[in-house]
Amino acid sequence: MELVEAICYIKDTHIPDTLYENIKVVLNEKEILAVEWLALIINALNILAISSRLKVK
């Protein structure tokens, strides 16, 4: 979750080296990439929903 949050706020925090090193202990490179892509997609969908004032049913 920390990686996802760091990606969402990347303009403010970038991704700290220590965070990335801690994640590499738990996840392999492909898993990290998958988490990064999911974070990007979720973030993009949130931006689209907010900017279009999409109503949630």
N, CA, C and O atoms as a Tripos MOL2 file, in Angstrom:
@<TRIPOS>MOLECULE
protein
  228   227    57     0     0
PROTEIN
NO_CHARGES

@<TRIPOS>ATOM
      1 N           0.8170   -1.1920    0.0000 N.3       1 MET1
      2 CA          0.0000    0.0000    0.0000 C.3       1 MET1
      3 C           0.8620    1.2580    0.0000 C.2       1 MET1
      4 O           0.4840    2.2700   -0.5890 O.2       1 MET1
      5 N           1.9960    1.1990    0.6450 N.am      2 GLU2
      6 CA          2.8610    2.3790    0.6640 C.3       2 GLU2
      7 C           3.3140    2.7510   -0.7330 C.2       2 GLU2
      8 O           3.4130    3.9330   -1.0630 O.2       2 GLU2
      9 N           3.5910    1.7480   -1.5580 N.am      3 LEU3
     10 CA          4.0130    2.0180   -2.9300 C.3       3 LEU3
     11 C           2.8930    2.7030   -3.7020 C.2       3 LEU3
     12 O           3.1380    3.6720   -4.4200 O.2       3 LEU3
     13 N           1.6730    2.2080   -3.5610 N.am      4 VAL4
     14 CA          0.5230    2.8060   -4.2480 C.3       4 VAL4
     15 C           0.3600    4.2590   -3.8050 C.2       4 VAL4
     16 O           0.1480    5.1410   -4.6380 O.2       4 VAL4
     17 N           0.4570    4.5090   -2.5220 N.am      5 GLU5
     18 CA          0.3240    5.8680   -2.0170 C.3       5 GLU5
     19 C           1.4500    6.7620   -2.5390 C.2       5 GLU5
     20 O           1.2110    7.9120   -2.9060 O.2       5 GLU5
     21 N           2.6530    6.2430   -2.5710 N.am      6 ALA6
     22 CA          3.7840    7.0240   -3.0890 C.3       6 ALA6
     23 C           3.5790    7.3650   -4.5570 C.2       6 ALA6
     24 O           3.9450    8.4570   -4.9930 O.2       6 ALA6
     25 N           3.0010    6.4500   -5.3260 N.am      7 ILE7
     26 CA          2.7260    6.7110   -6.7390 C.3       7 ILE7
     27 C           1.6490    7.7830   -6.8680 C.2       7 ILE7
     28 O           1.7600    8.6710   -7.7140 O.2       7 ILE7
     29 N           0.6150    7.7100   -6.0440 N.am      8 CYS8
     30 CA         -0.4700    8.6990   -6.0980 C.3       8 CYS8
     31 C           0.0360   10.1000   -5.7740 C.2       8 CYS8
     32 O          -0.4700   11.0810   -6.3180 O.2       8 CYS8
     33 N           1.0200   10.2000   -4.9010 N.am      9 TYR9
     34 CA          1.5490   11.5050   -4.4880 C.3       9 TYR9
     35 C           2.9730   11.7130   -4.9940 C.2       9 TYR9
     36 O           3.7800   12.3700   -4.3360 O.2       9 TYR9
     37 N           3.2780   11.1570   -6.1550 N.am     10 ILE10
     38 CA          4.6540   11.1590   -6.6560 C.3      10 ILE10
     39 C           5.2110   12.5620   -6.8580 C.2      10 ILE10
     40 O           6.4140   12.7760   -6.7110 O.2      10 ILE10
     41 N           4.3470   13.5240   -7.1960 N.am     11 LYS11
     42 CA          4.8450   14.8920   -7.3980 C.3      11 LYS11
     43 C           5.3510   15.5010   -6.0950 C.2      11 LYS11
     44 O           6.1920   16.4000   -6.1110 O.2      11 LYS11
     45 N           4.8410   15.0110   -4.9720 N.am     12 ASP12
     46 CA          5.2560   15.5450   -3.6700 C.3      12 ASP12
     47 C           6.3950   14.7430   -3.0420 C.2      12 ASP12
     48 O           7.3190   15.3110   -2.4610 O.2      12 ASP12
     49 N           6.3180   13.4360   -3.1630 N.am     13 THR13
     50 CA          7.2450   12.5840   -2.4170 C.3      13 THR13
     51 C           8.2480   11.8280   -3.2810 C.2      13 THR13
     52 O           9.2390   11.3060   -2.7700 O.2      13 THR13
     53 N           7.9960   11.7660   -4.5850 N.am     14 HIS14
     54 CA          8.7330   10.8460   -5.4480 C.3      14 HIS14
     55 C           8.5670    9.4550   -4.8340 C.2      14 HIS14
     56 O           7.6340    9.2540   -4.0570 O.2      14 HIS14
     57 N           9.3960    8.5310   -5.1370 N.am     15 ILE15
     58 CA          9.3340    7.2380   -4.4530 C.3      15 ILE15
     59 C          10.6640    7.0790   -3.7230 C.2      15 ILE15
     60 O          11.7030    6.8580   -4.3460 O.2      15 ILE15
     61 N          10.6230    7.1920   -2.4100 N.am     16 PRO16
     62 CA         11.8750    7.1220   -1.6440 C.3      16 PRO16
     63 C          12.6310    5.8140   -1.9080 C.2      16 PRO16
     64 O          12.0230    4.7510   -2.0410 O.2      16 PRO16
     65 N          13.9310    5.9060   -1.9800 N.am     17 ASP17
     66 CA         14.7640    4.7200   -2.1890 C.3      17 ASP17
     67 C          14.5290    3.6770   -1.1070 C.2      17 ASP17
     68 O          14.5020    2.4790   -1.3870 O.2      17 ASP17
     69 N          14.3570    4.1380    0.1370 N.am     18 THR18
     70 CA         14.1550    3.1920    1.2360 C.3      18 THR18
     71 C          12.8520    2.4100    1.0550 C.2      18 THR18
     72 O          12.8010    1.2150    1.3430 O.2      18 THR18
     73 N          11.8110    3.0730    0.5830 N.am     19 LEU19
     74 CA         10.5450    2.3910    0.3270 C.3      19 LEU19
     75 C          10.7260    1.3340   -0.7470 C.2      19 LEU19
     76 O          10.2690    0.2010   -0.5960 O.2      19 LEU19
     77 N          11.3880    1.7020   -1.8250 N.am     20 TYR20
     78 CA         11.6040    0.7590   -2.9220 C.3      20 TYR20
     79 C          12.4410   -0.4380   -2.4570 C.2      20 TYR20
     80 O          12.1560   -1.5770   -2.8270 O.2      20 TYR20
     81 N          13.4540   -0.1850   -1.6620 N.am     21 GLU21
     82 CA         14.2930   -1.2760   -1.1490 C.3      21 GLU21
     83 C          13.4830   -2.2090   -0.2440 C.2      21 GLU21
     84 O          13.6560   -3.4270   -0.3040 O.2      21 GLU21
     85 N          12.6090   -1.6550    0.5870 N.am     22 ASN22
     86 CA         11.7600   -2.4770    1.4600 C.3      22 ASN22
     87 C          10.7840   -3.3250    0.6490 C.2      22 ASN22
     88 O          10.5140   -4.4740    0.9990 O.2      22 ASN22
     89 N          10.2680   -2.7680   -0.4140 N.am     23 ILE23
     90 CA          9.3160   -3.4990   -1.2530 C.3      23 ILE23
     91 C          10.0030   -4.6520   -1.9810 C.2      23 ILE23
     92 O           9.4220   -5.7230   -2.1560 O.2      23 ILE23
     93 N          11.2560   -4.4190   -2.4050 N.am     24 LYS24
     94 CA         11.9930   -5.4750   -3.1170 C.3      24 LYS24
     95 C          12.2410   -6.6990   -2.2530 C.2      24 LYS24
     96 O          12.5080   -7.7810   -2.7760 O.2      24 LYS24
     97 N          12.1580   -6.5450   -0.9430 N.am     25 VAL25
     98 CA         12.3290   -7.6870   -0.0330 C.3      25 VAL25
     99 C          11.0970   -8.5940   -0.1110 C.2      25 VAL25
    100 O          11.2070   -9.8090    0.0510 O.2      25 VAL25
    101 N           9.9270   -8.0000   -0.3610 N.am     26 VAL26
    102 CA          8.6620   -8.7350   -0.3390 C.3      26 VAL26
    103 C           8.1910   -9.1390   -1.7340 C.2      26 VAL26
    104 O           7.6540  -10.2310   -1.9150 O.2      26 VAL26
    105 N           8.3900   -8.2680   -2.7140 N.am     27 LEU27
    106 CA          7.8840   -8.5030   -4.0670 C.3      27 LEU27
    107 C           9.0320   -8.6170   -5.0630 C.2      27 LEU27
    108 O          10.0780   -7.9900   -4.8940 O.2      27 LEU27
    109 N           8.8250   -9.4250   -6.1030 N.am     28 ASN28
    110 CA          9.8240   -9.4750   -7.1630 C.3      28 ASN28
    111 C           9.5410   -8.3570   -8.1720 C.2      28 ASN28
    112 O           8.5600   -7.6280   -8.0290 O.2      28 ASN28
    113 N          10.3840   -8.2230   -9.1780 N.am     29 GLU29
    114 CA         10.2690   -7.1190  -10.1270 C.3      29 GLU29
    115 C           8.9320   -7.1070  -10.8720 C.2      29 GLU29
    116 O           8.3320   -6.0490  -11.0590 O.2      29 GLU29
    117 N           8.4720   -8.2750  -11.2940 N.am     30 LYS30
    118 CA          7.1900   -8.3540  -12.0130 C.3      30 LYS30
    119 C           6.0200   -7.9600  -11.1120 C.2      30 LYS30
    120 O           5.0780   -7.3070  -11.5610 O.2      30 LYS30
    121 N           6.0830   -8.3540   -9.8580 N.am     31 GLU31
    122 CA          5.0090   -8.0060   -8.9210 C.3      31 GLU31
    123 C           4.9980   -6.5010   -8.6290 C.2      31 GLU31
    124 O           3.9360   -5.8870   -8.5240 O.2      31 GLU31
    125 N           6.1840   -5.9240   -8.5020 N.am     32 ILE32
    126 CA          6.2770   -4.4770   -8.2880 C.3      32 ILE32
    127 C           5.6910   -3.7420   -9.4890 C.2      32 ILE32
    128 O           4.9340   -2.7840   -9.3270 O.2      32 ILE32
    129 N           6.0340   -4.1810  -10.6700 N.am     33 LEU33
    130 CA          5.5070   -3.5640  -11.8840 C.3      33 LEU33
    131 C           3.9880   -3.6850  -11.9560 C.2      33 LEU33
    132 O           3.3070   -2.7430  -12.3610 O.2      33 LEU33
    133 N           3.4570   -4.8350  -11.5680 N.am     34 ALA34
    134 CA          2.0030   -5.0280  -11.5620 C.3      34 ALA34
    135 C           1.3320   -4.0660  -10.5800 C.2      34 ALA34
    136 O           0.2950   -3.4850  -10.9000 O.2      34 ALA34
    137 N           1.9060   -3.8940   -9.4020 N.am     35 VAL35
    138 CA          1.3540   -2.9580   -8.4130 C.3      35 VAL35
    139 C           1.4190   -1.5360   -8.9690 C.2      35 VAL35
    140 O           0.4710   -0.7670   -8.8120 O.2      35 VAL35
    141 N           2.5230   -1.1860   -9.6140 N.am     36 GLU36
    142 CA          2.6560    0.1550  -10.1830 C.3      36 GLU36
    143 C           1.6050    0.4060  -11.2590 C.2      36 GLU36
    144 O           0.9970    1.4760  -11.2880 O.2      36 GLU36
    145 N           1.3830   -0.5580  -12.1380 N.am     37 TRP37
    146 CA          0.3630   -0.4090  -13.1850 C.3      37 TRP37
    147 C          -1.0330   -0.2990  -12.5890 C.2      37 TRP37
    148 O          -1.8340    0.5240  -13.0340 O.2      37 TRP37
    149 N          -1.3280   -1.1100  -11.5990 N.am     38 LEU38
    150 CA         -2.6470   -1.0220  -10.9530 C.3      38 LEU38
    151 C          -2.8490    0.3450  -10.3000 C.2      38 LEU38
    152 O          -3.9340    0.9210  -10.3840 O.2      38 LEU38
    153 N          -1.8210    0.8570   -9.6580 N.am     39 ALA39
    154 CA         -1.9150    2.1790   -9.0360 C.3      39 ALA39
    155 C          -2.1590    3.2520  -10.0900 C.2      39 ALA39
    156 O          -2.9540    4.1670   -9.8730 O.2      39 ALA39
    157 N          -1.4850    3.1460  -11.2220 N.am     40 LEU40
    158 CA         -1.6790    4.1180  -12.2970 C.3      40 LEU40
    159 C          -3.1010    4.0630  -12.8460 C.2      40 LEU40
    160 O          -3.7190    5.1020  -13.0790 O.2      40 LEU40
    161 N          -3.6150    2.8660  -13.0490 N.am     41 ILE41
    162 CA         -4.9730    2.7100  -13.5860 C.3      41 ILE41
    163 C          -6.0100    3.2400  -12.6000 C.2      41 ILE41
    164 O          -6.9250    3.9650  -12.9890 O.2      41 ILE41
    165 N          -5.8720    2.8830  -11.3360 N.am     42 ILE42
    166 CA         -6.8090    3.3520  -10.3130 C.3      42 ILE42
    167 C          -6.7660    4.8800  -10.2330 C.2      42 ILE42
    168 O          -7.8080    5.5320  -10.1610 O.2      42 ILE42
    169 N          -5.5730    5.4380  -10.2460 N.am     43 ASN43
    170 CA         -5.4150    6.8870  -10.1760 C.3      43 ASN43
    171 C          -6.0570    7.5570  -11.3980 C.2      43 ASN43
    172 O          -6.7480    8.5670  -11.2580 O.2      43 ASN43
    173 N          -5.8360    7.0080  -12.5760 N.am     44 ALA44
    174 CA         -6.4200    7.5730  -13.7970 C.3      44 ALA44
    175 C          -7.9420    7.5130  -13.7560 C.2      44 ALA44
    176 O          -8.6050    8.4790  -14.1350 O.2      44 ALA44
    177 N          -8.5000    6.4070  -13.3060 N.am     45 LEU45
    178 CA         -9.9500    6.2810  -13.2130 C.3      45 LEU45
    179 C         -10.5300    7.2520  -12.1880 C.2      45 LEU45
    180 O         -11.6000    7.8210  -12.4080 O.2      45 LEU45
    181 N          -9.8340    7.4440  -11.0760 N.am     46 ASN46
    182 CA        -10.2790    8.4140  -10.0750 C.3      46 ASN46
    183 C         -10.2750    9.8300  -10.6470 C.2      46 ASN46
    184 O         -11.2190   10.5920  -10.4330 O.2      46 ASN46
    185 N          -9.2270   10.1780  -11.3650 N.am     47 ILE47
    186 CA         -9.1470   11.5110  -11.9740 C.3      47 ILE47
    187 C         -10.2750   11.6970  -12.9820 C.2      47 ILE47
    188 O         -10.9020   12.7560  -13.0170 O.2      47 ILE47
    189 N         -10.5370   10.6980  -13.7890 N.am     48 LEU48
    190 CA        -11.6100   10.7620  -14.7710 C.3      48 LEU48
    191 C         -12.9700   10.9080  -14.0910 C.2      48 LEU48
    192 O         -13.7800   11.7410  -14.4980 O.2      48 LEU48
    193 N         -13.2220   10.1130  -13.0690 N.am     49 ALA49
    194 CA        -14.5020   10.1610  -12.3690 C.3      49 ALA49
    195 C         -14.7120   11.5040  -11.6780 C.2      49 ALA49
    196 O         -15.8110   12.0580  -11.7150 O.2      49 ALA49
    197 N         -13.6780   12.0210  -11.0580 N.am     50 ILE50
    198 CA        -13.7930   13.3010  -10.3540 C.3      50 ILE50
    199 C         -13.9680   14.4470  -11.3430 C.2      50 ILE50
    200 O         -14.8320   15.3040  -11.1530 O.2      50 ILE50
    201 N         -13.1640   14.4680  -12.3840 N.am     51 SER51
    202 CA        -13.2270   15.5790  -13.3250 C.3      51 SER51
    203 C         -14.5060   15.5890  -14.1490 C.2      51 SER51
    204 O         -14.9520   16.6510  -14.5830 O.2      51 SER51
    205 N         -15.1040   14.4200  -14.3710 N.am     52 SER52
    206 CA        -16.3510   14.3600  -15.1380 C.3      52 SER52
    207 C         -17.5870   14.4330  -14.2470 C.2      52 SER52
    208 O         -18.7180   14.4070  -14.7330 O.2      52 SER52
    209 N         -17.3560   14.5250  -12.9320 N.am     53 ARG53
    210 CA        -18.4340   14.5780  -11.9520 C.3      53 ARG53
    211 C         -19.3820   13.3700  -12.0980 C.2      53 ARG53
    212 O         -20.6010   13.4890  -11.9800 O.2      53 ARG53
    213 N         -18.7780   12.2280  -12.3550 N.am     54 LEU54
    214 CA        -19.5090   10.9780  -12.5250 C.3      54 LEU54
    215 C         -20.2420   10.6180  -11.2320 C.2      54 LEU54
    216 O         -19.6470   10.6080  -10.1550 O.2      54 LEU54
    217 N         -21.5110   10.3300  -11.3460 N.am     55 LYS55
    218 CA        -22.3160    9.9430  -10.1820 C.3      55 LYS55
    219 C         -22.1520    8.4430   -9.9290 C.2      55 LYS55
    220 O         -22.2660    7.6330  -10.8480 O.2      55 LYS55
    221 N         -21.8900    8.0960   -8.7060 N.am     56 VAL56
    222 CA        -21.7470    6.6960   -8.3190 C.3      56 VAL56
    223 C         -23.1210    6.1970   -7.8770 C.2      56 VAL56
    224 O         -23.7790    6.8160   -7.0410 O.2      56 VAL56
    225 N         -23.5400    5.0720   -8.4460 N.am     57 LYS57
    226 CA        -24.8660    4.5280   -8.1050 C.3      57 LYS57
    227 C         -24.7540    3.4770   -7.0280 C.2      57 LYS57
    228 O         -25.7640    2.9090   -6.6130 O.2      57 LYS57
@<TRIPOS>BOND
     1     1     2 1
     2     2     3 1
     3     3     4 2
     4     3     5 am
     5     5     6 1
     6     6     7 1
     7     7     8 2
     8     7     9 am
     9     9    10 1
    10    10    11 1
    11    11    12 2
    12    11    13 am
    13    13    14 1
    14    14    15 1
    15    15    16 2
    16    15    17 am
    17    17    18 1
    18    18    19 1
    19    19    20 2
    20    19    21 am
    21    21    22 1
    22    22    23 1
    23    23    24 2
    24    23    25 am
    25    25    26 1
    26    26    27 1
    27    27    28 2
    28    27    29 am
    29    29    30 1
    30    30    31 1
    31    31    32 2
    32    31    33 am
    33    33    34 1
    34    34    35 1
    35    35    36 2
    36    35    37 am
    37    37    38 1
    38    38    39 1
    39    39    40 2
    40    39    41 am
    41    41    42 1
    42    42    43 1
    43    43    44 2
    44    43    45 am
    45    45    46 1
    46    46    47 1
    47    47    48 2
    48    47    49 am
    49    49    50 1
    50    50    51 1
    51    51    52 2
    52    51    53 am
    53    53    54 1
    54    54    55 1
    55    55    56 2
    56    55    57 am
    57    57    58 1
    58    58    59 1
    59    59    60 2
    60    59    61 am
    61    61    62 1
    62    62    63 1
    63    63    64 2
    64    63    65 am
    65    65    66 1
    66    66    67 1
    67    67    68 2
    68    67    69 am
    69    69    70 1
    70    70    71 1
    71    71    72 2
    72    71    73 am
    73    73    74 1
    74    74    75 1
    75    75    76 2
    76    75    77 am
    77    77    78 1
    78    78    79 1
    79    79    80 2
    80    79    81 am
    81    81    82 1
    82    82    83 1
    83    83    84 2
    84    83    85 am
    85    85    86 1
    86    86    87 1
    87    87    88 2
    88    87    89 am
    89    89    90 1
    90    90    91 1
    91    91    92 2
    92    91    93 am
    93    93    94 1
    94    94    95 1
    95    95    96 2
    96    95    97 am
    97    97    98 1
    98    98    99 1
    99    99   100 2
   100    99   101 am
   101   101   102 1
   102   102   103 1
   103   103   104 2
   104   103   105 am
   105   105   106 1
   106   106   107 1
   107   107   108 2
   108   107   109 am
   109   109   110 1
   110   110   111 1
   111   111   112 2
   112   111   113 am
   113   113   114 1
   114   114   115 1
   115   115   116 2
   116   115   117 am
   117   117   118 1
   118   118   119 1
   119   119   120 2
   120   119   121 am
   121   121   122 1
   122   122   123 1
   123   123   124 2
   124   123   125 am
   125   125   126 1
   126   126   127 1
   127   127   128 2
   128   127   129 am
   129   129   130 1
   130   130   131 1
   131   131   132 2
   132   131   133 am
   133   133   134 1
   134   134   135 1
   135   135   136 2
   136   135   137 am
   137   137   138 1
   138   138   139 1
   139   139   140 2
   140   139   141 am
   141   141   142 1
   142   142   143 1
   143   143   144 2
   144   143   145 am
   145   145   146 1
   146   146   147 1
   147   147   148 2
   148   147   149 am
   149   149   150 1
   150   150   151 1
   151   151   152 2
   152   151   153 am
   153   153   154 1
   154   154   155 1
   155   155   156 2
   156   155   157 am
   157   157   158 1
   158   158   159 1
   159   159   160 2
   160   159   161 am
   161   161   162 1
   162   162   163 1
   163   163   164 2
   164   163   165 am
   165   165   166 1
   166   166   167 1
   167   167   168 2
   168   167   169 am
   169   169   170 1
   170   170   171 1
   171   171   172 2
   172   171   173 am
   173   173   174 1
   174   174   175 1
   175   175   176 2
   176   175   177 am
   177   177   178 1
   178   178   179 1
   179   179   180 2
   180   179   181 am
   181   181   182 1
   182   182   183 1
   183   183   184 2
   184   183   185 am
   185   185   186 1
   186   186   187 1
   187   187   188 2
   188   187   189 am
   189   189   190 1
   190   190   191 1
   191   191   192 2
   192   191   193 am
   193   193   194 1
   194   194   195 1
   195   195   196 2
   196   195   197 am
   197   197   198 1
   198   198   199 1
   199   199   200 2
   200   199   201 am
   201   201   202 1
   202   202   203 1
   203   203   204 2
   204   203   205 am
   205   205   206 1
   206   206   207 1
   207   207   208 2
   208   207   209 am
   209   209   210 1
   210   210   211 1
   211   211   212 2
   212   211   213 am
   213   213   214 1
   214   214   215 1
   215   215   216 2
   216   215   217 am
   217   217   218 1
   218   218   219 1
   219   219   220 2
   220   219   221 am
   221   221   222 1
   222   222   223 1
   223   223   224 2
   224   223   225 am
   225   225   226 1
   226   226   227 1
   227   227   228 2
@<TRIPOS>SUBSTRUCTURE
     1 MET1         2 RESIDUE 1 A MET
     2 GLU2         6 RESIDUE 1 A GLU
     3 LEU3        10 RESIDUE 1 A LEU
     4 VAL4        14 RESIDUE 1 A VAL
     5 GLU5        18 RESIDUE 1 A GLU
     6 ALA6        22 RESIDUE 1 A ALA
     7 ILE7        26 RESIDUE 1 A ILE
     8 CYS8        30 RESIDUE 1 A CYS
     9 TYR9        34 RESIDUE 1 A TYR
    10 ILE10       38 RESIDUE 1 A ILE
    11 LYS11       42 RESIDUE 1 A LYS
    12 ASP12       46 RESIDUE 1 A ASP
    13 THR13       50 RESIDUE 1 A THR
    14 HIS14       54 RESIDUE 1 A HIS
    15 ILE15       58 RESIDUE 1 A ILE
    16 PRO16       62 RESIDUE 1 A PRO
    17 ASP17       66 RESIDUE 1 A ASP
    18 THR18       70 RESIDUE 1 A THR
    19 LEU19       74 RESIDUE 1 A LEU
    20 TYR20       78 RESIDUE 1 A TYR
    21 GLU21       82 RESIDUE 1 A GLU
    22 ASN22       86 RESIDUE 1 A ASN
    23 ILE23       90 RESIDUE 1 A ILE
    24 LYS24       94 RESIDUE 1 A LYS
    25 VAL25       98 RESIDUE 1 A VAL
    26 VAL26      102 RESIDUE 1 A VAL
    27 LEU27      106 RESIDUE 1 A LEU
    28 ASN28      110 RESIDUE 1 A ASN
    29 GLU29      114 RESIDUE 1 A GLU
    30 LYS30      118 RESIDUE 1 A LYS
    31 GLU31      122 RESIDUE 1 A GLU
    32 ILE32      126 RESIDUE 1 A ILE
    33 LEU33      130 RESIDUE 1 A LEU
    34 ALA34      134 RESIDUE 1 A ALA
    35 VAL35      138 RESIDUE 1 A VAL
    36 GLU36      142 RESIDUE 1 A GLU
    37 TRP37      146 RESIDUE 1 A TRP
    38 LEU38      150 RESIDUE 1 A LEU
    39 ALA39      154 RESIDUE 1 A ALA
    40 LEU40      158 RESIDUE 1 A LEU
    41 ILE41      162 RESIDUE 1 A ILE
    42 ILE42      166 RESIDUE 1 A ILE
    43 ASN43      170 RESIDUE 1 A ASN
    44 ALA44      174 RESIDUE 1 A ALA
    45 LEU45      178 RESIDUE 1 A LEU
    46 ASN46      182 RESIDUE 1 A ASN
    47 ILE47      186 RESIDUE 1 A ILE
    48 LEU48      190 RESIDUE 1 A LEU
    49 ALA49      194 RESIDUE 1 A ALA
    50 ILE50      198 RESIDUE 1 A ILE
    51 SER51      202 RESIDUE 1 A SER
    52 SER52      206 RESIDUE 1 A SER
    53 ARG53      210 RESIDUE 1 A ARG
    54 LEU54      214 RESIDUE 1 A LEU
    55 LYS55      218 RESIDUE 1 A LYS
    56 VAL56      222 RESIDUE 1 A VAL
    57 LYS57      226 RESIDUE 1 A LYS
